Amino acid sequence: MASPAPLALYIHWPFCVAKCPYCDFNSHVRDTVDQEAWRAALLADLAHEAALLPGRTLGSIFFGGGTPSLMPPQTVAALIDAATGYWAVADDIEITMEANPNSAEAARFAQVASAGVNRLSLGLQALDDHALRFLGRAHGVDEGLKALAAAQACVPRVSLDLIYARPGQSEADWERELARALSFGTDHLSLYQLTIEPGTRFETDVRRGTLVPADADHAATLFELTQAMTLAARRPAYEVSNHAAPGQESRHNFAYWRYADYAGVGPGAHGRRDGMATVRHRKPENWLAALDRNGHGLAEERVLPASEQAAEALMMGLRLAEGVDLAALSQRTELDRSALVDEQAIAKLAGHGLLKQTSERLRVTPAGMLLLDAILADIVVAG
């Protein structure tokens, strides 16, 4: 039997200075945070998960949030030291931290790099001060670019995030902004269309009529421009919204998209452990209470039926440019191919240039990525 893929570890830091109006992540604003108590709690939650995943090799650690760059560097160091003590460590382990480009947080980049972080994912979000104010960001463009320079000086790999298809953003506006972003020399970019998520302030604004999102046709035009420009800059899309130079793809996120095991610790963190779905308590106070009560922050552990695992693997894997190996998935889940996908729907969509099938690998074409949700609904039988 082949060795399992390297394990990925996700650590969630739930706190932010302020809640952005587009954000539906598990983030919370608190006046004070007991840093010593939170360090101890995260270490305890990690220890519980590590005991259930013995003998694995750790391929990546990802500090997400919230705003994990608000974590004290000594907490980052303690968690990395603990994780790399529980598991064998891959030679090329990737340790990523999401970071806001505020000057106070940028001042910590060298410290977290010394703790072991070797990749920073920087939330620039826009290269226009008016747009940053609209998005509720606390930094300006100049501060963001100084933080980018600081990140590039501290760690070997830097990714930057931008949000496009903002209200009033023209094709020429985005072309200029993306060209500037591509000139910064980062080998990875996460480029997201502005999506109005339920429960956010932007959703309230849309319902009130004070915010009009970009229409679908215009958003599609900007998406196609994004694909063309990143490809020309040798940063092609390897996932719907993620672009990288060859070899610079996010190895941690590959674990999700390729449906490998990942441990999730911290408030609201999800995990996939040997065919089981895990979910931590979402509210920070409830997570802490669960740890005091049970020694872990778990709210749910559930064995996933093979059909549900297959559906998740397809939903995640077809986001990737490489697609999904249907034969391997069939073998892994012990489900016939007919129980995985609708062959007639695949043939029809392939005829329209939205899917491509070579041997046993099924891919969504670049044109199909514009319609990914609808394609998945049509072809995925498992679930």
C-alpha positions as a LaTeX table, in Angstrom:
\begin{tabular}{lrrr}
\hline
Residue & $x$ (\AA) & $y$ (\AA) & $z$ (\AA) \\
\hline
Met1 & 0.00 & 0.00 & 0.00 \\
Ala2 & 1.27 & 3.48 & $-0.89$ \\
Ser3 & 2.28 & 5.75 & 1.98 \\
Pro4 & $-0.33$ & 8.38 & 2.82 \\
Ala5 & 0.20 & 11.90 & 1.57 \\
Pro6 & 1.94 & 14.24 & 4.02 \\
Leu7 & $-0.33$ & 15.55 & 6.75 \\
Ala8 & $-1.37$ & 19.21 & 6.70 \\
Leu9 & $-1.96$ & 21.14 & 9.94 \\
Tyr10 & $-4.26$ & 24.17 & 10.11 \\
Ile11 & $-4.16$ & 26.42 & 13.20 \\
His12 & $-6.89$ & 29.05 & 13.54 \\
Trp13 & $-6.36$ & 32.37 & 15.32 \\
Pro14 & $-9.84$ & 33.93 & 15.54 \\
Phe15 & $-9.10$ & 37.53 & 16.46 \\
Cys16 & $-9.06$ & 40.65 & 14.30 \\
Val17 & $-8.71$ & 44.34 & 15.05 \\
Ala18 & $-11.93$ & 44.96 & 13.09 \\
Lys19 & $-14.40$ & 42.93 & 11.02 \\
Cys20 & $-14.13$ & 43.60 & 7.28 \\
Pro21 & $-17.52$ & 44.13 & 5.58 \\
Tyr22 & $-16.98$ & 41.34 & 3.04 \\
Cys23 & $-15.65$ & 38.74 & 5.50 \\
Asp24 & $-17.61$ & 35.64 & 6.52 \\
Phe25 & $-14.63$ & 33.86 & 8.10 \\
Asn26 & $-14.62$ & 32.92 & 11.78 \\
Ser27 & $-13.15$ & 36.18 & 13.03 \\
His28 & $-13.94$ & 38.07 & 16.20 \\
Val29 & $-13.08$ & 41.43 & 17.74 \\
Arg30 & $-12.20$ & 41.39 & 21.45 \\
Asp31 & $-10.95$ & 44.23 & 23.66 \\
Thr32 & $-8.39$ & 41.99 & 25.32 \\
Val33 & $-6.91$ & 38.54 & 24.72 \\
Asp34 & $-5.21$ & 36.51 & 27.46 \\
Gln35 & $-2.21$ & 35.50 & 25.38 \\
Glu36 & $-0.80$ & 32.95 & 27.82 \\
Ala37 & $-4.18$ & 31.22 & 28.15 \\
Trp38 & $-4.61$ & 31.11 & 24.38 \\
Arg39 & $-1.14$ & 29.69 & 23.85 \\
Ala40 & $-1.83$ & 26.92 & 26.36 \\
Ala41 & $-5.25$ & 26.20 & 24.85 \\
Leu42 & $-3.96$ & 25.93 & 21.28 \\
Leu43 & $-1.16$ & 23.65 & 22.43 \\
Ala44 & $-3.66$ & 21.42 & 24.24 \\
Asp45 & $-5.96$ & 21.23 & 21.21 \\
Leu46 & $-2.96$ & 20.38 & 19.02 \\
Ala47 & $-1.82$ & 17.64 & 21.43 \\
His48 & $-5.26$ & 16.01 & 21.30 \\
Glu49 & $-5.26$ & 15.94 & 17.51 \\
Ala50 & $-1.67$ & 14.70 & 17.29 \\
Ala51 & $-2.48$ & 11.74 & 19.53 \\
Leu52 & $-5.13$ & 10.64 & 17.02 \\
Leu53 & $-2.79$ & 10.88 & 14.02 \\
Pro54 & 0.35 & 9.02 & 15.05 \\
Gly55 & 3.14 & 8.05 & 12.72 \\
Arg56 & 2.46 & 10.64 & 10.05 \\
Thr57 & 4.82 & 12.99 & 8.22 \\
Leu58 & 3.97 & 16.67 & 8.49 \\
Gly59 & 4.09 & 18.42 & 5.13 \\
Ser60 & 2.67 & 21.84 & 5.96 \\
Ile61 & 1.44 & 24.12 & 8.73 \\
Phe62 & $-0.92$ & 26.99 & 7.99 \\
Phe63 & $-1.73$ & 29.75 & 10.48 \\
Gly64 & $-5.06$ & 31.23 & 9.37 \\
Gly65 & $-7.71$ & 33.48 & 10.82 \\
Gly66 & $-8.83$ & 35.93 & 11.80 \\
Thr67 & $-5.51$ & 37.70 & 11.77 \\
Pro68 & $-2.78$ & 35.27 & 12.83 \\
Ser69 & $-0.09$ & 37.92 & 12.38 \\
Leu70 & $-1.52$ & 39.35 & 15.63 \\
Met71 & $-0.30$ & 36.22 & 17.43 \\
Pro72 & 2.72 & 36.75 & 19.69 \\
Pro73 & 5.78 & 35.29 & 17.94 \\
Gln74 & 6.46 & 33.12 & 20.99 \\
Thr75 & 3.06 & 31.48 & 20.50 \\
Val76 & 3.89 & 30.81 & 16.85 \\
Ala77 & 7.23 & 29.31 & 17.89 \\
Ala78 & 5.64 & 27.14 & 20.60 \\
Leu79 & 3.07 & 25.70 & 18.17 \\
Ile80 & 5.65 & 24.99 & 15.47 \\
Asp81 & 7.97 & 23.34 & 18.00 \\
Ala82 & 5.12 & 21.19 & 19.33 \\
Ala83 & 3.88 & 20.13 & 15.88 \\
Thr84 & 7.34 & 19.24 & 14.62 \\
Gly85 & 7.87 & 17.21 & 17.78 \\
Tyr86 & 4.68 & 15.20 & 17.39 \\
Trp87 & 5.29 & 14.21 & 13.77 \\
Ala88 & 8.16 & 13.49 & 11.43 \\
Val89 & 8.79 & 16.54 & 9.27 \\
Ala90 & 9.02 & 16.65 & 5.48 \\
Asp91 & 12.32 & 18.04 & 4.23 \\
Asp92 & 10.49 & 20.77 & 2.33 \\
Ile93 & 7.87 & 21.56 & 4.98 \\
Glu94 & 5.86 & 24.67 & 4.16 \\
Ile95 & 4.88 & 26.86 & 7.12 \\
Thr96 & 2.55 & 29.68 & 6.09 \\
Met97 & 1.11 & 32.56 & 8.06 \\
Glu98 & $-1.66$ & 34.84 & 6.82 \\
Ala99 & $-0.68$ & 38.43 & 7.57 \\
Asn100 & $-2.20$ & 41.87 & 7.40 \\
Pro101 & 0.01 & 44.57 & 5.90 \\
Asn102 & $-0.17$ & 46.90 & 8.88 \\
Ser103 & 3.14 & 48.30 & 10.04 \\
Ala104 & 2.78 & 46.95 & 13.59 \\
Glu105 & 2.30 & 43.42 & 12.27 \\
Ala106 & 5.00 & 43.77 & 9.60 \\
Ala107 & 7.46 & 44.53 & 12.39 \\
Arg108 & 6.94 & 40.93 & 13.58 \\
Phe109 & 7.73 & 39.26 & 10.26 \\
Ala110 & 11.39 & 38.68 & 11.13 \\
Gln111 & 10.39 & 37.18 & 14.48 \\
Val112 & 7.90 & 34.72 & 13.04 \\
Ala113 & 10.42 & 33.83 & 10.34 \\
Ser114 & 12.91 & 32.99 & 13.11 \\
Ala115 & 10.21 & 30.83 & 14.68 \\
Gly116 & 10.00 & 28.75 & 11.49 \\
Val117 & 7.48 & 30.48 & 9.22 \\
Asn118 & 8.86 & 30.30 & 5.67 \\
Arg119 & 5.88 & 31.60 & 3.69 \\
Leu120 & 3.74 & 34.71 & 4.27 \\
Ser121 & 0.34 & 35.24 & 2.65 \\
Leu122 & $-0.19$ & 38.99 & 2.64 \\
Gly123 & $-3.70$ & 40.43 & 2.49 \\
Leu124 & $-3.07$ & 43.53 & 0.39 \\
Gln125 & $-6.62$ & 43.18 & $-1.10$ \\
Ala126 & $-6.30$ & 46.29 & $-3.30$ \\
Leu127 & $-3.74$ & 48.73 & $-4.68$ \\
Asp128 & $-6.01$ & 51.74 & $-4.45$ \\
Asp129 & $-6.62$ & 53.71 & $-1.26$ \\
His130 & $-10.28$ & 54.39 & $-2.04$ \\
Ala131 & $-10.88$ & 50.69 & $-2.64$ \\
Leu132 & $-9.11$ & 49.79 & 0.61 \\
Arg133 & $-11.41$ & 52.12 & 2.54 \\
Phe134 & $-14.43$ & 50.58 & 0.79 \\
Leu135 & $-13.19$ & 47.10 & 1.81 \\
Gly136 & $-12.79$ & 48.22 & 5.41 \\
Arg137 & $-9.04$ & 47.70 & 5.46 \\
Ala138 & $-6.94$ & 49.45 & 8.10 \\
His139 & $-3.91$ & 49.98 & 5.85 \\
Gly140 & $-3.21$ & 52.21 & 2.87 \\
Val141 & $-1.36$ & 51.32 & $-0.31$ \\
Asp142 & 1.99 & 52.76 & 0.82 \\
Glu143 & 1.84 & 50.89 & 4.13 \\
Gly144 & 0.87 & 47.72 & 2.30 \\
Leu145 & 3.80 & 47.93 & $-0.10$ \\
Lys146 & 6.23 & 48.52 & 2.76 \\
Ala147 & 4.84 & 45.40 & 4.44 \\
Leu148 & 5.29 & 43.48 & 1.19 \\
Ala149 & 8.92 & 44.53 & 1.01 \\
Ala150 & 9.41 & 43.54 & 4.65 \\
Ala151 & 7.85 & 40.13 & 3.98 \\
Gln152 & 10.03 & 39.52 & 0.93 \\
Ala153 & 13.10 & 40.38 & 3.00 \\
Cys154 & 12.17 & 37.93 & 5.77 \\
Val155 & 10.88 & 34.75 & 4.12 \\
Pro156 & 11.67 & 32.96 & 0.85 \\
Arg157 & 8.07 & 32.68 & $-0.32$ \\
Val158 & 5.42 & 35.42 & $-0.33$ \\
Ser159 & 1.88 & 35.32 & $-1.67$ \\
Leu160 & $-0.36$ & 38.33 & $-2.04$ \\
Asp161 & $-4.16$ & 38.55 & $-2.03$ \\
Leu162 & $-6.24$ & 40.94 & $-4.13$ \\
Ile163 & $-10.01$ & 41.34 & $-4.43$ \\
Tyr164 & $-11.36$ & 42.39 & $-7.83$ \\
Ala165 & $-14.74$ & 42.86 & $-9.52$ \\
Arg166 & $-15.39$ & 45.60 & $-7.02$ \\
Pro167 & $-18.33$ & 47.95 & $-7.71$ \\
Gly168 & $-17.33$ & 50.52 & $-10.31$ \\
Gln169 & $-14.04$ & 48.79 & $-11.19$ \\
Ser170 & $-13.56$ & 48.91 & $-14.97$ \\
Glu171 & $-11.61$ & 46.46 & $-17.09$ \\
Ala172 & $-8.87$ & 49.06 & $-17.54$ \\
Asp173 & $-8.76$ & 49.68 & $-13.77$ \\
Trp174 & $-8.21$ & 46.00 & $-13.02$ \\
Glu175 & $-5.70$ & 45.59 & $-15.85$ \\
Arg176 & $-3.55$ & 48.37 & $-14.38$ \\
Glu177 & $-3.88$ & 47.08 & $-10.83$ \\
Leu178 & $-3.07$ & 43.47 & $-11.74$ \\
Ala179 & $-0.12$ & 44.51 & $-13.90$ \\
Arg180 & 1.28 & 46.40 & $-10.94$ \\
Ala181 & 0.77 & 43.40 & $-8.65$ \\
Leu182 & 2.53 & 41.12 & $-11.11$ \\
Ser183 & 5.51 & 43.48 & $-11.15$ \\
Phe184 & 6.22 & 42.92 & $-7.44$ \\
Gly185 & 7.95 & 39.59 & $-8.08$ \\
Thr186 & 5.92 & 37.32 & $-5.79$ \\
Asp187 & 5.63 & 33.77 & $-7.09$ \\
His188 & 2.05 & 33.28 & $-5.86$ \\
Leu189 & $-1.10$ & 35.41 & $-6.08$ \\
Ser190 & $-4.58$ & 34.70 & $-4.74$ \\
Leu191 & $-7.02$ & 36.74 & $-6.83$ \\
Tyr192 & $-10.61$ & 36.64 & $-5.64$ \\
Gln193 & $-13.73$ & 38.12 & $-7.14$ \\
Leu194 & $-15.72$ & 40.11 & $-4.58$ \\
Thr195 & $-18.49$ & 37.80 & $-3.42$ \\
Ile196 & $-21.41$ & 38.96 & $-1.31$ \\
Glu197 & $-21.49$ & 36.41 & 1.51 \\
Pro198 & $-24.48$ & 35.80 & 3.81 \\
Gly199 & $-24.23$ & 37.46 & 7.19 \\
Thr200 & $-21.73$ & 40.12 & 6.12 \\
Arg201 & $-22.23$ & 43.86 & 6.21 \\
Phe202 & $-22.00$ & 43.94 & 2.42 \\
Glu203 & $-24.97$ & 41.57 & 2.21 \\
Thr204 & $-26.95$ & 44.00 & 4.36 \\
Asp205 & $-25.89$ & 46.87 & 2.08 \\
Val206 & $-27.03$ & 44.94 & $-1.01$ \\
Arg207 & $-30.43$ & 44.24 & 0.55 \\
Arg208 & $-30.79$ & 47.92 & 1.44 \\
Gly209 & $-29.82$ & 48.95 & $-2.08$ \\
Thr210 & $-26.77$ & 50.94 & $-0.98$ \\
Leu211 & $-24.35$ & 48.54 & $-2.69$ \\
Val212 & $-24.67$ & 47.24 & $-6.25$ \\
Pro213 & $-22.26$ & 44.37 & $-7.03$ \\
Ala214 & $-20.57$ & 44.00 & $-10.40$ \\
Asp215 & $-22.84$ & 42.21 & $-12.87$ \\
Ala216 & $-22.02$ & 38.64 & $-13.88$ \\
Asp217 & $-20.95$ & 39.45 & $-17.44$ \\
His218 & $-18.51$ & 42.12 & $-16.31$ \\
Ala219 & $-17.13$ & 39.82 & $-13.60$ \\
Ala220 & $-16.62$ & 37.11 & $-16.24$ \\
Thr221 & $-14.70$ & 39.56 & $-18.43$ \\
Leu222 & $-12.42$ & 40.44 & $-15.51$ \\
Phe223 & $-11.92$ & 36.74 & $-14.74$ \\
Glu224 & $-10.84$ & 36.05 & $-18.32$ \\
Leu225 & $-8.49$ & 39.04 & $-18.23$ \\
Thr226 & $-7.00$ & 37.70 & $-15.00$ \\
Gln227 & $-6.33$ & 34.29 & $-16.54$ \\
Ala228 & $-4.69$ & 35.81 & $-19.62$ \\
Met229 & $-2.47$ & 38.24 & $-17.72$ \\
Thr230 & $-1.25$ & 35.75 & $-15.13$ \\
Leu231 & $-0.54$ & 33.16 & $-17.82$ \\
Ala232 & 1.51 & 35.70 & $-19.78$ \\
Ala233 & 3.41 & 36.55 & $-16.58$ \\
Arg234 & 4.18 & 32.83 & $-16.00$ \\
Arg235 & 1.89 & 32.78 & $-12.98$ \\
Pro236 & $-0.89$ & 30.61 & $-14.45$ \\
Ala237 & $-4.01$ & 29.60 & $-12.56$ \\
Tyr238 & $-3.53$ & 26.23 & $-10.89$ \\
Glu239 & $-6.85$ & 26.62 & $-9.03$ \\
Val240 & $-9.87$ & 28.82 & $-9.71$ \\
Ser241 & $-8.48$ & 31.83 & $-7.80$ \\
Asn242 & $-4.86$ & 30.90 & $-7.20$ \\
His243 & $-1.94$ & 31.57 & $-9.52$ \\
Ala244 & 1.69 & 30.58 & $-9.16$ \\
Ala245 & 5.00 & 30.09 & $-10.88$ \\
Pro246 & 5.71 & 26.38 & $-11.44$ \\
Gly247 & 6.66 & 24.76 & $-8.13$ \\
Gln248 & 5.41 & 27.69 & $-6.05$ \\
Glu249 & 1.84 & 26.46 & $-5.56$ \\
Ser250 & 0.56 & 26.35 & $-1.98$ \\
Arg251 & 1.40 & 22.86 & $-0.78$ \\
His252 & $-0.92$ & 23.26 & 2.20 \\
Asn253 & $-3.91$ & 24.16 & 0.05 \\
Phe254 & $-3.07$ & 21.30 & $-2.28$ \\
Ala255 & $-3.80$ & 19.02 & 0.69 \\
Tyr256 & $-7.38$ & 20.32 & 0.75 \\
Trp257 & $-7.90$ & 20.27 & $-3.00$ \\
Arg258 & $-6.32$ & 16.82 & $-3.44$ \\
Tyr259 & $-8.36$ & 15.55 & $-0.50$ \\
Ala260 & $-5.49$ & 14.51 & 1.75 \\
Asp261 & $-5.78$ & 14.36 & 5.55 \\
Tyr262 & $-5.49$ & 17.62 & 7.44 \\
Ala263 & $-5.74$ & 18.36 & 11.14 \\
Gly264 & $-7.57$ & 21.51 & 12.16 \\
Val265 & $-7.13$ & 23.07 & 15.61 \\
Gly266 & $-8.40$ & 26.31 & 17.09 \\
Pro267 & $-11.90$ & 27.85 & 17.07 \\
Gly268 & $-14.03$ & 26.80 & 14.12 \\
Ala269 & $-11.26$ & 24.76 & 12.48 \\
His270 & $-12.31$ & 21.87 & 10.24 \\
Gly271 & $-10.31$ & 18.71 & 9.64 \\
Arg272 & $-10.35$ & 15.45 & 7.72 \\
Arg273 & $-8.84$ & 12.58 & 9.69 \\
Asp274 & $-8.82$ & 9.04 & 8.27 \\
Gly275 & $-12.26$ & 9.37 & 6.69 \\
Met276 & $-13.70$ & 11.38 & 9.56 \\
Ala277 & $-14.83$ & 15.01 & 9.49 \\
Thr278 & $-13.90$ & 17.11 & 12.51 \\
Val279 & $-15.19$ & 20.54 & 13.50 \\
Arg280 & $-14.09$ & 22.68 & 16.46 \\
His281 & $-16.41$ & 24.98 & 18.38 \\
Arg282 & $-16.66$ & 28.24 & 16.46 \\
Lys283 & $-17.05$ & 30.92 & 19.14 \\
Pro284 & $-13.76$ & 31.51 & 20.97 \\
Glu285 & $-15.35$ & 31.38 & 24.42 \\
Asn286 & $-17.19$ & 28.13 & 23.62 \\
Trp287 & $-13.98$ & 26.58 & 22.28 \\
Leu288 & $-12.11$ & 27.50 & 25.46 \\
Ala289 & $-14.91$ & 26.09 & 27.60 \\
Ala290 & $-14.83$ & 22.82 & 25.64 \\
Leu291 & $-11.09$ & 22.56 & 26.19 \\
Asp292 & $-11.52$ & 23.05 & 29.93 \\
Arg293 & $-14.31$ & 20.46 & 29.94 \\
Asn294 & $-12.95$ & 17.83 & 27.54 \\
Gly295 & $-9.30$ & 18.52 & 26.88 \\
His296 & $-10.05$ & 19.46 & 23.24 \\
Gly297 & $-12.12$ & 21.98 & 21.29 \\
Leu298 & $-14.07$ & 19.47 & 19.19 \\
Ala299 & $-17.75$ & 20.15 & 18.57 \\
Glu300 & $-18.25$ & 17.31 & 16.08 \\
Glu301 & $-16.56$ & 14.14 & 14.86 \\
Arg302 & $-18.38$ & 12.29 & 12.12 \\
Val303 & $-17.47$ & 9.30 & 9.98 \\
Leu304 & $-18.00$ & 10.22 & 6.33 \\
Pro305 & $-19.65$ & 7.62 & 4.08 \\
Ala306 & $-17.63$ & 6.72 & 0.99 \\
Ser307 & $-20.11$ & 8.53 & $-1.23$ \\
Glu308 & $-19.72$ & 11.75 & 0.74 \\
Gln309 & $-15.93$ & 11.46 & 0.66 \\
Ala310 & $-16.09$ & 10.99 & $-3.10$ \\
Ala311 & $-18.34$ & 14.03 & $-3.54$ \\
Glu312 & $-16.01$ & 16.18 & $-1.45$ \\
Ala313 & $-12.96$ & 14.95 & $-3.38$ \\
Leu314 & $-14.65$ & 15.83 & $-6.68$ \\
Met315 & $-15.90$ & 19.21 & $-5.49$ \\
Met316 & $-12.41$ & 20.14 & $-4.31$ \\
Gly317 & $-10.31$ & 18.45 & $-6.97$ \\
Leu318 & $-12.17$ & 19.87 & $-9.95$ \\
Arg319 & $-11.22$ & 23.35 & $-8.77$ \\
Leu320 & $-7.67$ & 22.47 & $-9.80$ \\
Ala321 & $-6.29$ & 22.86 & $-13.31$ \\
Glu322 & $-4.92$ & 19.31 & $-12.97$ \\
Gly323 & $-8.40$ & 17.92 & $-12.31$ \\
Val324 & $-9.21$ & 14.57 & $-10.70$ \\
Asp325 & $-8.00$ & 11.04 & $-11.41$ \\
Leu326 & $-11.32$ & 9.20 & $-11.47$ \\
Ala327 & $-9.74$ & 5.74 & $-11.46$ \\
Ala328 & $-7.74$ & 6.54 & $-8.33$ \\
Leu329 & $-10.80$ & 8.03 & $-6.64$ \\
Ser330 & $-12.85$ & 4.98 & $-7.52$ \\
Gln331 & $-10.20$ & 2.71 & $-6.03$ \\
Arg332 & $-9.86$ & 4.86 & $-2.91$ \\
Thr333 & $-13.61$ & 4.97 & $-2.18$ \\
Glu334 & $-14.44$ & 1.49 & $-3.58$ \\
Leu335 & $-17.20$ & 3.09 & $-5.64$ \\
Asp336 & $-17.82$ & 2.37 & $-9.29$ \\
Arg337 & $-17.21$ & 5.27 & $-11.64$ \\
Ser338 & $-20.96$ & 5.39 & $-12.37$ \\
Ala339 & $-21.49$ & 6.16 & $-8.68$ \\
Leu340 & $-19.08$ & 9.09 & $-8.90$ \\
Val341 & $-20.02$ & 11.05 & $-12.02$ \\
Asp342 & $-22.71$ & 11.34 & $-14.68$ \\
Glu343 & $-21.06$ & 10.22 & $-17.92$ \\
Gln344 & $-23.77$ & 11.72 & $-20.15$ \\
Ala345 & $-23.43$ & 15.11 & $-18.49$ \\
Ile346 & $-19.63$ & 14.93 & $-18.88$ \\
Ala347 & $-19.93$ & 14.12 & $-22.59$ \\
Lys348 & $-22.35$ & 17.01 & $-23.13$ \\
Leu349 & $-20.21$ & 19.54 & $-21.27$ \\
Ala350 & $-17.05$ & 18.29 & $-22.96$ \\
Gly351 & $-18.77$ & 18.91 & $-26.29$ \\
His352 & $-19.25$ & 22.52 & $-25.24$ \\
Gly353 & $-15.58$ & 22.86 & $-24.35$ \\
Leu354 & $-16.22$ & 23.10 & $-20.59$ \\
Leu355 & $-14.65$ & 19.78 & $-19.59$ \\
Lys356 & $-11.70$ & 17.76 & $-20.86$ \\
Gln357 & $-11.13$ & 14.08 & $-20.29$ \\
Thr358 & $-7.84$ & 12.31 & $-20.99$ \\
Ser359 & $-7.53$ & 8.67 & $-19.97$ \\
Glu360 & $-8.94$ & 8.61 & $-16.43$ \\
Arg361 & $-8.33$ & 12.26 & $-15.54$ \\
Leu362 & $-11.20$ & 14.72 & $-15.69$ \\
Arg363 & $-10.50$ & 18.46 & $-15.87$ \\
Val364 & $-12.57$ & 21.60 & $-16.02$ \\
Thr365 & $-11.30$ & 23.85 & $-18.82$ \\
Pro366 & $-10.50$ & 27.52 & $-18.23$ \\
Ala367 & $-13.81$ & 28.42 & $-19.90$ \\
Gly368 & $-15.59$ & 25.95 & $-17.64$ \\
Met369 & $-14.13$ & 27.50 & $-14.48$ \\
Leu370 & $-16.49$ & 30.43 & $-15.03$ \\
Leu371 & $-19.38$ & 27.99 & $-14.57$ \\
Leu372 & $-17.78$ & 25.69 & $-12.02$ \\
Asp373 & $-20.65$ & 25.53 & $-9.53$ \\
Ala374 & $-23.17$ & 24.65 & $-12.23$ \\
Ile375 & $-20.82$ & 22.05 & $-13.76$ \\
Leu376 & $-20.28$ & 20.35 & $-10.43$ \\
Ala377 & $-24.02$ & 20.21 & $-9.82$ \\
Asp378 & $-24.48$ & 18.54 & $-13.21$ \\
Ile379 & $-21.75$ & 15.91 & $-13.13$ \\
Val380 & $-21.22$ & 14.86 & $-9.50$ \\
Val381 & $-23.41$ & 11.88 & $-8.63$ \\
Ala382 & $-21.76$ & 10.91 & $-5.33$ \\
Gly383 & $-22.89$ & 12.55 & $-2.14$ \\
\hline
\end{tabular}
